Amino acid sequence: MNTLNRAKQLQARTKRFAVRIIKAFARPPKDEATRIVGRQFLRSGTSLAANYRASCRARSTADFISKIAF
């Protein structure tokens, strides 16, 4: 398996993970405490896919490492 296939697979996995996070966010009851924690859960869970996609557009290996590290 080459690097491009692995990158595509990781993109698909991060997207599936984000979809699962969104579905999990919709399940709990909607009281105030759950909403506060749930929104943070949603933001942090979906940012994984967005950050990986941004790092894939890096111009160099050093840029990729810099973007993927944080």
C-alpha positions in Angstrom: 0.0 0.0 0.0 1.5 3.3 -1.0 1.4 6.6 0.8 -1.4 8.1 -1.2 -3.7 5.2 -0.4 -2.9 5.4 3.3 -3.6 9.1 3.3 -7.0 8.5 1.6 -7.8 5.8 4.1 -6.9 8.1 7.0 -9.1 10.9 5.5 -12.0 8.5 5.2 -11.5 7.2 8.8 -11.4 10.7 10.2 -14.5 11.6 8.3 -16.3 8.5 9.7 -15.2 9.4 13.2 -16.6 13.0 12.8 -19.9 11.6 11.6 -20.0 9.2 14.6 -19.2 12.2 17.0 -22.1 14.1 15.4 -24.5 11.2 15.9 -23.4 10.7 19.5 -23.9 14.4 20.1 -27.6 14.1 19.0 -28.4 11.3 21.5 -28.1 12.6 25.1 -30.9 14.7 26.7 -30.7 18.4 26.1 -30.4 19.9 29.5 -28.0 22.8 30.1 -25.0 20.8 31.5 -25.2 18.2 28.7 -25.4 20.9 26.1 -22.3 22.7 27.4 -20.2 19.5 27.6 -21.7 18.2 24.3 -20.7 21.2 22.3 -17.1 20.9 23.4 -17.2 17.2 22.6 -18.6 18.0 19.2 -16.0 20.7 18.5 -13.0 18.6 19.6 -14.2 15.5 17.8 -14.9 17.1 14.5 -11.8 19.2 14.5 -9.7 16.0 14.0 -10.8 15.6 10.5 -10.5 19.3 9.6 -7.0 19.5 11.0 -5.9 16.4 9.2 -7.2 17.7 5.9 -5.5 21.0 6.5 -2.2 19.2 7.2 -2.5 17.3 3.9 -2.3 20.6 2.0 1.1 21.3 3.5 3.7 22.5 1.1 6.6 20.5 2.6 7.3 17.7 5.1 8.3 20.2 7.8 5.0 22.1 7.2 3.0 18.8 7.4 4.7 17.9 10.7 4.1 21.4 12.1 0.4 21.3 11.1 -0.3 17.7 12.4 1.6 18.3 15.7 -1.0 20.7 17.1 
